[in-house]
């Protein structure tokens, strides 16, 4: 019920749902993948999909009404996971023992909405989309990766994902995936703007963690290799993951400044010059140039 109360506050707090919204056809694919539903609106689809779990139904409906997100399932598929190998994913509605993932998602997406409302209060909204997403829940067989991935204003969420075992892990993972969506909406910004510096860092350090440490936005490492996730080889174009991890660091540092007026560790931008350049470019492109972290020389 705590999640419902938080969502109700957002719903009635004066915020207007940002366009675009999820179409009924897209909602049907998420909530009635076999195509048997006769529903004529999303609320009906949610009611039928979540009929066996009233608590999950209430969470999914509140999240849709407040933020426009539709939580359903992804298809069964064999995913090419790059360095992870082949991964079998099956549909898994977040009900019953998996309902906690829906609750964590609702909490995370509400926190993200609140972050933007606070950061841009009485300011123009940034060129960033964080509402009306398709959320596809799946379960991996025999593996705990990937935790999530993003495409086409859709985030696929693996209820068995190794990063999705706490509310905090879900929040940062969803923020990471949300950035991927906006990155590509901005014409693959990370590859256009950050690629040269990223490639130079990789050429200098390879996968040596001690060398990479000053450039890594976060401490997340790949268990099998010990390499920072932002610089993991055989993971698509690595600059995309570097940029998404940079966005997570931005979210973390701005959130700390909003709550406490100070950071708990040295600001990322106060590291190597490549950090400062990437930080400013990210803030300017996606967040209206907003940066609450003091200049490095003012400490």
Secondary structure as UniProt FT lines:
FT   HELIX           2..11
FT   TURN            12..14
FT   HELIX           24..31
FT   TURN            33..34
FT   HELIX           42..49
FT   TURN            50..52
FT   HELIX           54..67
FT   STRAND          70..73
FT   STRAND          77..80
FT   HELIX           82..84
FT   STRAND          86..91
FT   HELIX           96..98
FT   HELIX           99..119
FT   TURN            120..122
FT   STRAND          134..141
FT   STRAND          148..151
FT   TURN            152..153
FT   STRAND          154..158
FT   TURN            159..160
FT   TURN            162..163
FT   HELIX           167..185
FT   TURN            186..187
FT   HELIX           189..193
FT   HELIX           195..205
FT   TURN            206..207
FT   HELIX           209..212
FT   HELIX           213..215
FT   TURN            223..225
FT   HELIX           229..231
FT   HELIX           238..260
FT   HELIX           268..270
FT   HELIX           273..286
FT   TURN            288..289
FT   HELIX           296..298
//
